């Protein structure tokens, strides 16, 4: 009999959620302990967990209460989950590791390099995963819903956007970097909106389509648990960045180390809590547009100064 998730939720789904939650606590705690024991940057992970994993996720939970989002059906959960996990492993090594290393070396820093990187990211995060789902017989429509009505879209977007912008301004050097451009009106009138659009494509569309739309929906159906899907996907989201950080990082780059275990621990402690926030929002609303826009906001100001310098 073909696998399907069209049946009502099974009690096993709660067990999967509990096991995933306990495993995540141990994994995140163990990674933080390893960073502490090896004199790595464990403090950043604690701050990010407090801000994203706890506070923002809590706000997102409250803001999305009452969201009426349909369940995303997956015809063959086990087969599709296995396929996307294999793709994700290849993506982490071949793309974030070797592919992006080549792209950064193909052109010197500037518009050509940034355009090449964006094109490769769209191919690896959107085009190829979409083709994989089509090959497996899955439909793309359910994972690309806008969810503008009945999903608490606008209140979640507005409130979380304001909170995210405030957090970014306080905990990063974004405003200081922007002030060093200097940010003239003639430049910022076009750079600010175009910079947001660029980061929404490069970070929001790419990563949210792959991790939330493709990976999380398959794992949610396989585990028969939305929360197990969120947790496991958030760990995968962090780990997928490890090869790129290890291969392209260096002294002065946050999270980089000559110890690959330190790099892996860093991606788990720092990036997986961010994945929890976006994963929870997507699980509650099924709105890909919502998580894409919020993800773009997270990366907008920290990258705005570099965007201006690149395109002027």
C-alpha positions in Angstrom: 0.0 0.0 0.0 1.3 3.4 -0.9 2.5 5.6 2.0 0.2 8.5 2.7 -0.3 11.1 5.4 -4.0 11.5 4.7 -4.9 9.6 7.9 -5.6 11.4 11.2 -2.7 12.2 13.4 -1.4 9.1 15.3 -0.3 9.0 18.9 3.2 8.1 17.6 3.5 11.7 16.4 3.6 12.9 20.0 6.3 10.4 20.8 8.3 11.6 17.9 8.0 15.2 19.0 9.1 14.4 22.6 12.1 12.3 21.4 13.1 15.0 18.9 12.8 17.7 21.6 14.9 15.8 24.1 17.5 14.9 21.5 17.7 18.5 20.5 18.2 19.7 24.1 21.1 17.2 24.5 22.6 18.1 21.1 22.4 21.8 21.6 23.6 21.5 25.2 26.4 19.2 24.3 27.5 21.5 21.5 27.6 24.5 23.8 29.6 22.4 26.4 32.1 21.4 23.7 32.6 25.1 22.7 33.0 26.1 26.3 35.5 23.2 27.0 37.6 24.0 23.9 37.5 27.8 24.4 35.2 28.4 21.5 32.5 31.1 21.2 29.7 29.5 23.3 28.2 32.9 24.5 26.8 33.7 21.0 24.8 30.5 20.9 23.3 31.2 24.3 22.3 34.7 23.2 20.8 33.4 19.9 18.9 30.7 21.7 17.5 33.2 24.2 16.5 35.6 21.5 15.4 33.4 18.6 14.8 29.9 20.1 12.9 31.2 23.1 11.7 34.9 22.8 10.9 35.2 19.1 9.5 31.7 18.9 7.3 32.6 21.8 6.1 35.7 20.1 5.6 33.8 16.9 3.5 31.2 18.7 1.2 33.9 20.2 0.9 35.9 17.0 -0.1 32.8 14.9 -2.7 31.6 17.4 -5.9 30.9 15.4 -4.1 30.6 12.1 -6.2 28.4 9.8 -3.5 26.6 7.7 -4.3 23.5 5.7 -2.2 20.4 6.2 0.3 19.7 3.5 -0.2 16.3 2.1 2.8 14.1 1.2 2.1 11.0 -0.8 5.2 9.0 0.1 6.7 10.5 3.2 9.5 8.0 3.8 10.7 7.9 0.2 10.5 11.7 -0.3 12.2 12.3 3.1 15.0 10.0 2.2 15.5 11.6 -1.2 15.6 15.2 0.1 17.9 14.2 3.0 20.3 12.7 0.5 20.1 15.8 -1.6 20.7 17.9 1.5 23.9 16.0 2.3 25.2 16.5 -1.2 24.2 20.1 -1.1 26.0 20.7 2.1 29.3 19.3 0.8 29.2 20.0 -2.9 27.5 23.3 -2.9 28.1 25.1 0.4 31.6 23.7 0.6 33.2 23.4 -2.9 30.6 25.2 -5.0 30.6 28.5 -3.0 34.3 28.3 -2.6 34.7 28.2 -6.4 32.1 31.0 -6.9 33.9 33.3 -4.5 37.2 32.7 -6.3 35.8 32.9 -9.9 35.5 36.7 -9.7 36.9 39.3 -7.4 34.5 40.9 -4.9 32.0 42.9 -6.9 28.8 42.8 -8.9 29.9 39.8 -11.1 30.7 37.7 -8.0 27.4 38.6 -6.3 25.4 37.8 -9.4 27.1 34.4 -9.8 26.5 33.6 -6.2 22.8 34.5 -6.3 22.3 32.5 -9.5 24.0 29.4 -8.0 22.0 29.7 -4.8 18.7 29.9 -6.6 19.7 26.8 -8.6 20.8 24.8 -5.6 18.1 25.9 -3.2 15.1 26.2 -5.5 15.4 24.8 -9.0 17.1 21.5 -8.3 14.9 20.7 -5.2 11.8 21.6 -7.1 12.8 19.3 -10.0 13.5 16.5 -7.4 10.0 16.9 -6.0 8.5 16.8 -9.4 10.5 13.7 -10.3 9.1 12.1 -7.1 5.6 13.0 -8.2 5.0 15.7 -5.5 3.2 18.9 -6.2 4.9 22.3 -5.6 1.7 24.3 -5.1 1.1 23.3 -1.4 4.6 24.4 -0.3 4.5 27.8 -2.0 1.3 29.1 -0.5 1.2 32.9 0.2 -1.2 32.6 3.1 -2.3 36.2 3.0 -5.7 35.6 4.6 -6.8 33.4 7.5 -3.2 32.7 8.6 -2.6 35.7 10.9 -0.1 36.8 8.1 -0.1 40.6 8.5 0.0 40.8 12.3 2.8 38.2 12.4 4.7 40.0 9.7 4.4 43.5 11.1 5.1 42.7 14.7 8.0 40.3 14.1 9.5 42.6 11.5 9.6 45.4 14.0 11.1 43.1 16.7 13.7 41.7 14.3 14.8 45.1 13.1 15.1 46.3 16.7 17.2 43.3 17.7 19.5 43.6 14.6 20.1 47.3 15.4 21.0 46.5 19.0 23.1 43.3 18.7 24.9 43.9 15.4 27.3 46.5 14.0 24.9 47.2 11.1 24.1 50.8 11.8 27.8 51.6 12.5 28.8 50.0 9.2 26.0 51.8 7.3 27.1 55.1 8.8 30.6 54.6 7.4 29.4 54.6 3.8 28.3 57.5 4.3 24.5 56.9 3.8 23.5 59.8 1.6 19.8 60.2 0.7 20.6 59.8 -3.0 22.2 56.4 -2.4 19.9 55.0 0.3 16.7 55.9 -1.6 17.4 53.1 -4.0 19.9 51.0 -2.0 17.7 50.3 1.0 14.8 48.7 -1.0 16.9 47.0 -3.5 19.2 45.7 -0.8 16.2 44.2 1.0 14.9 42.7 -2.3 18.4 41.2 -2.9 18.7 39.6 0.5 15.1 38.4 0.4 16.1 36.5 -2.8 19.5 35.4 -1.7 18.7 34.3 1.9 14.9 34.3 2.2 13.7 32.6 -1.0 16.6 30.2 -1.3 16.9 28.9 2.2 13.2 29.0 3.1 12.1 27.1 0.0 14.7 24.4 0.6 14.5 24.0 4.4 10.9 24.9 5.2 9.1 24.2 1.9 10.9 21.0 0.9 12.7 19.4 3.9 10.4 20.4 6.8 7.2 19.3 5.0 8.6 15.9 4.1 10.0 15.3 7.6 6.8 16.5 9.2 4.8 13.9 7.3 7.4 11.1 7.9 7.4 11.7 11.7 3.7 12.4 11.7 4.6 15.4 13.9 4.9 19.1 13.0 7.2 19.7 15.9 9.5 16.8 15.2 9.7 18.2 11.6 10.6 21.7 12.9 13.3 20.4 15.3 15.0 18.0 12.9 14.9 20.6 10.1 16.4 23.2 12.3 19.4 21.0 13.1 19.8 20.2 9.4 19.6 23.9 8.7 22.5 24.5 11.0 24.6 21.6 9.9 24.3 22.4 6.2 26.2 25.6 6.8 29.2 23.8 8.5 31.2 22.8 5.4 31.0 26.3 3.9 32.0 27.9 7.2 34.9 25.6 7.6 36.2 25.8 4.0 35.7 29.5 3.4 36.1 30.9 6.9 39.3 32.2 8.6 40.6 34.1 11.5 38.1 36.8 12.4 35.1 35.0 10.9 32.4 34.2 13.5 32.4 30.5 14.2 35.4 29.5 12.2 38.0 27.2 13.7 40.7 24.8 12.6 38.8 22.2 14.6 35.9 21.0 12.5 34.0 19.8 15.6 34.0 23.4 16.8 32.6 24.6 13.5 29.8 22.0 13.7 29.0 22.9 17.3 28.9 26.5 16.3 26.4 25.9 13.5 24.2 23.9 15.9 24.2 26.4 18.8 23.9 29.5 16.7 21.9 28.6 13.5 19.6 25.9 14.6 17.6 28.3 17.0 17.0 30.6 14.1 15.7 27.6 12.2 13.3 26.8 15.1 11.8 30.3 14.8 11.2 30.1 11.1 10.2 26.5 11.3 7.5 27.2 13.9 6.1 30.1 11.9 5.9 27.9 8.7 4.4 25.0 10.6 1.7 27.3 12.0 0.9 29.3 8.9 2.1 27.2 5.9 3.0 30.6 4.4 6.3 30.5 2.5 6.0 34.2 1.7 5.9 35.1 5.4 9.1 33.2 6.4 10.8 34.5 3.2 10.1 38.1 4.1 11.1 37.7 7.8 14.3 35.9 6.8 15.2 38.6 4.4 14.8 41.2 7.2 17.2 39.3 9.4 19.9 39.6 6.8 19.0 43.0 5.3 20.7 45.5 7.6 23.8 43.4 8.4 24.5 43.2 4.6 23.3 46.6 3.5 26.7 48.4 3.8 28.3 45.7 1.7 25.5 45.9 -0.9 26.0 49.6 -1.3 29.8 49.2 -1.6 29.3 46.5 -4.2 26.8 48.3 -6.4 28.1 51.9 -6.3 
